[in-house]
Amino acid sequence: MTTLAGYTFLTAAGDTVASFDAQLAAMDTHGRAANWAATLAAYEGVEPTSGISIASLLDGTSQQFPHAFATTTYWGSNASADEFVRAAIGGTGDAAGWDDVSRREMLTKGAGYQVVRQAIFGRLRSGIEKCSTLGGNESAVYDWEAAYALHAGSLEGSDGTGSGKSMYALADKRCPQFDTCTTGSHPARSNVLALNAWTVGVGAIRSGDCFGALSASQTIEAQLTVPLVQGSLREAYEVDPNGGAGTADGVVEVAEGWAFLAAILPEIALCNASAASFIRTNLALSLDGANGAWVSSGFRAVKAAFEAEYPCLGITCADVGGMLDNGQPIAGFEPCTDAPAASHDDDSLSTSVVVAMVVGGLALLAGGVMLGVGISTCIKGSKPPRETTITMATSTSVSAGNGV
């Protein structure tokens, strides 16, 4: 059986889907040469093995699950990710007037972290919906494994130490910078937690435990948010001349930061519309000398706005970490501190937990769209439990935390 980035597939998904990342690699190559026609062809073209194109990954997902619905509502379009990529390729819309390097950063990140990420979430929800209507079956398992194939990609190799272009590679790229690798410089803590949840979820689907799979999907979606938060914060720090590094040229770093942020702004807005507006005001691609300076409120204020929404996003300060400079913490960029998890009587559950369970149960019974919408509602102020142990695919364990 095929093994990619620590996961051994039970279905053919690893063979039929994972090679899509060859198209992401081709987009990057053509973008570096400013060959925009070839870049567009790589985006739209069908990869011979996988039989899919990056551009087609969003087909049928715009209204099927909460993340896509929130994204559609926030951006006012059910094709916002596709529009983001095409604007970068064509130098139109928000990308008009930006240089070739900035456009390449936007198109590759837009394809890998918006289009592909939404397709990952769509596959997860599709598998859960099939579980709820059909019970444990190979089609539902295939959807979940197709989601992992999209997360990892074929270029990562069996152990995840390859040169991938998708979400898995992004997390591994960020973890040495933020001291969030489990050991050394690989793998990222978020990748390990996501892999564990994928394994649990596939097992739950096979046994017909649809609720268990739904719970696992929440962990996966949260952990795939972590490197995008890290990327947004990193670029904000580099651009800010007051309280940040102030070393960026103010062009490509802004484009990179916007590409990271655009992927998660709808989720932040669901948690706190004011926080999303504040962050967007500081990092929007459209800012310039006439419309306002980038990071005008200062990096530390932007960082604090992100951190206030971590509980609602399902992530922790330990998940995100703090950026390092030559292995040393950066003043003002240290990890935040997670509040202690709320304690409850042994024989009772908190009201918020009961509400979540009831809504979740009703959503499961309803199936279809309600399956996803009900469970994904965030209970403000609730804090996700801290992970204390990370179980690797090899069944060994390492302590959770920053850079063990």
N, C-alpha and C positions, 0 to 999 in steps of 0.2 A: 504493500500500500504506500501511497505517496505521503511524505512527511515534509511540511514546510514550517519554518520558524517554530519548531517544537511541537507542532500538532500533526498527528497521524490521521489521515482521512479515512472514513468508513465508506464513503461514496466516491463517485468519480469527479466530484467538484474540484478537487485539487488539480486534476489533469485538464479539466475542461474550462476552468475559469481563470486560474492563477496567472496564466501567461499574458493577461491583459496589460501587465505592467511593462511589457515591451513597448507598448504604445506610449505610455508615460515617458519612458526613456527616450523614445524617438522624438516626442514633443520637445523634450529638454534639449536634445542634440540640435534639432532644426531651429529651435528658438535661439540658441547660442550663436547660430550663423545668421540670424535674422531672416531665415527663409520661411516666411509666414505662410506661403502656399503649402509647403511641405508640412508645416506644423499643423495646419488645418486638416490636411489629409490624414495625418497620424491621429488626430483627435476624432475624426469621423470614420476613418477606415476600419474595416473588420480585421481583427487579428486572426491569422489563419488557423491557429489551434483553438483558441477560446471561442471564436465565432461571434464575438461581441465587439462593439466599439465603445470608447469612453463616453462619447456623446449620447449613446443609447442607454446608458445605465440608469438614467432617471425615468425611463418610460414606465408609466403606470404607478409611480410611487408618490405623486404630488399630493394626494389626499388620503393615502392609506395609513399613515402613522403620524404620531404627534410631532416629531421633529420636522418632517416635511410640511405638515400643515402649518406649523408655527413659522417656518421659513417662508412659505408661500404668502402667509398673511403679513409678515413683517416687511418683506420686500415688495409686496403688491404684485407678485408674479409667480406663476407655478413653474417658471423656467429660469429662475434667478441665477442658479449656478452655471447653467449653460450660457446665459447671457454674459456672465462675468468672464468666462473663458473666451468666448467669441469676441468680446470687446477688447480683451488683451491681445488676441491674435491680430485683430484688424486695426488696432490703434484707434478705436472709436469709443463713444460714450465716456465713462469715467477714465478710461485709459488714453483718451485723446491727448496728444502733446507729451506723453511720457516717453522716455528714451527706450531703446531696444532692451537693455538689461532689465529695466523695471518691468517692461511688458512680459519678458520671459518669466520673471519671478511670479507675476500675477497669473499667467496662463498655467504654469506647472502646478502652482499651489492651488489655484482654483479647480483644476481638474482632479488633483490628487486628494485635496482636503475638503472640497465642497461636493463635487459630483460623486466621487467614489465613496466618500463618507456617508452621504445620504443613501447611496445604493446599499452600503453595508447595513445601515439601520433598517432600510426597507426589506432586505432579505431576512433579517432577524424577526421582524414583525410578521412577515409572510409565513415563516416557519411556525410561529406561535399560533397564528390564525388557523393554519392547517391542522395543528395539534388539537386546537379547541373544537374543530369541526369533524376531524377524521380520526383523532387519536394518534398515538405514536406511529409514524409511518416513514418510509424512506424519503418521500418527497419533502417532508418537513425537515428531516435531518439534512437533506441535500441543501435546502435553503440556508441553514445555519452554517454548513460547511462552505457554501459559496460565499457567504459573508466573510468567513475567515480567510478564504483564498483572496478576496478583494482587500482585506486588511493587510495581509502579508505580501502576496505576490510571489511569482516564481523566482524572482531574482534574489530573494533573501536566502535561498537554500534551505536545507533541512534544519539547521540549528539557528537560523536567523542572523548569521554573521555575514551575509552577502551584501550586495549593493542594491537594495530595493529602492522603490520610488513611491511607495504608498504610506499609509498611516503608521505601520510598524517601523519603517525606516525613520520617520520623523521623530517618534518617541525615542529611538535609540540615538539619534543625533543630538537630541536635547538633553538626555540624561547626564552625560559628563559635564555639560555646562551648568546644570542645576543641581548636581550632586544627588540625582535620583536614580542612579543605576543600582541594581542589586549587588553586583560585584564588579569591580573594575569599571570598564566602559561599556559593558553589555551583560545582560539585557536591561532595558528600562524597567523600572518597577511597574509602570503602567502597563507595559506589554505583558509582564508576568501575571498581573492581576486580571487583565483581560483574557489571557489564555486560560487561566484557571476557570474563569466564569464561562468561557466558551465550552470547555470540557464538561463542566457541570450542566450547562444548558442542553448540550447535545444528549447527555445521559438522561436528563429530565424528559426531553421530548421522546426519546426512545421508549421510556416507561409510561408515557402518557401523562406526565406531570407537567401540564401546561403552565401552571402558576409558577412552578420552580424555574421553568425556562424564562418566563417573563421577568422574574426577579433577577436572574442571571443577566438578562439583556440590559437591565438598568445599570448594572455594574459595568458592562462593556461600554455602553454609551457614555458613561461618566469618565471612564479611563481613556477613551478616545478623545475626550475633551481636553485632557491634561496637557498634551504637547502643544495644542493650539493656544492655550492660555500662556504657556511658557514662551512660545514664539511671539505672541502679541506683546508680552511684557518686555522681552529682550529687545525688540525693535523700538518700543517706546523709550526704553532706557538709553539706547544708542542715539536716538534723535534729540532727546531733551538736553539743551545746553545748560539748564539750571537744575541741578540736583540729579542729573543723569550723566552719562559718559560725555555727551556733547561732541563725540568724535565722528559721527556719521556725516555723510555729505548731504543728507536731507533729501535724497532722491530715492535710490533703490531701497533704502531701509524703510522709508515711508510706504513704498509700494508693498514690500514684504509684510510689514505690520498690518496693512489694510487687508491683504489676502488672508492672513491668519484670522484676523478679527471678524471679517465678513462671514466666515464659516460658523461662528458661535454667537454672533450678536443676537439672533432671534432667541436663543436659549437664555442669554443674559436678560433680554427684555422680558421674557416670560417670568423670570424671577423678580426683576425690578426694572421697570421701564425708565425710571429716572437715572439709575446707574448706567443702563445701556446708552442713554442719551448723552450722559456726561462722558463716558468712554469714547463714544463715537465722535463727539465734539472735539476731542483731543487727538484722535487718530484718523479721522476721515481723509480719504484720498483727495477730496476736493479742496482741502485747505491750502491756502497759499498766503502770500503777504497781504493780499487784499481781503481775503475772507477770514483771516485769523491764522495764527501760528500753530504749527504742530506741537502737541503736548504743552499747550499754553498754560494748563493748570499745574504743570510739573509732574514728573514721573511718579513721585511718591504718592501724590493724590490719585493718580490713575491706578497705581498698584493697590492702594487701599480700597478703591471702588471695586476692583476685581475680587479682592480677598473677602469683602463683605458678602459676596454672592457664592462663595465656595460651598457652603452647606446646601444651598438650594440646587446647585449644579451637581451635587453628589460627590464632590471631591474635597480633599483636605489640604491644609497647609503642607503637610508632609508629602502629599502626592506631588505638589507643584515644586516645592523646594525653593532655593534662592540661588541666583546666578553667582558663579565664581569667576575670579580673574587670576589666572595662573595658579589655580587650585585653592585660592584664598577667598573668603567671603567678601562681597562688595558692600561697603557701608551704604545703608539705605535699601539694599536689595537682599537683606537676610530673609530667611523663611519666616512667615508669620507663625503664630502659635495657635494650635487648635484648642478650642474650649473643651473642657471635660464633657464627655457624653452624659446626657441626663440619666439619672438613676431612677428606677421604678421599683415598687414593691414586688417581691418575688411572685406573689399570687395575683398580680394585676398587670394590665397593659395600659400604657398612656392613651389618652383620648385620641391623639393624632395617629397612633399606630392602629387603634381600633377603626377609626374612620378610613384610613388607607386600606385596611384589610377588607372592610365592607365594600368600599367602592371597587376595590380590585376584584372581589368575588362577583359582584354584579357585572363588572365589565367582562370577566371571563365567561359568565353565563350568556351574556349578550353576543359575544363573538364579534367578528368583523372589525369595523373601525372602533367601536366602543371598547373593544379589548385593549387597544393601545391607549386611547384617549384617557380613560378613567385612571389607569395606573400611573400614567406619567405626570399627573398633577403634583406639583411640588408643594409640600407643606412648609411654609415659610418658618424659619427659626428652628426647624428640626436639624439635628446634626447627624450625618451618617456615622455609623460605628467605625472606630479606628481599626485598621487591619493590624494584627499583631504578628501574623505569620504568613509568609508567602510560600506556597507549595509549588515547586517546579514540576515540569512535565516528567522529569526523571524520578519524581517522588522524593527528592531531597528538599530540605527546607532551609530558608535563610531568613534572618530577622528583617522585618519591615523597617523603613526609615530611610534616612538620607545616606546614600553611598556606603552601604555595609561592606 
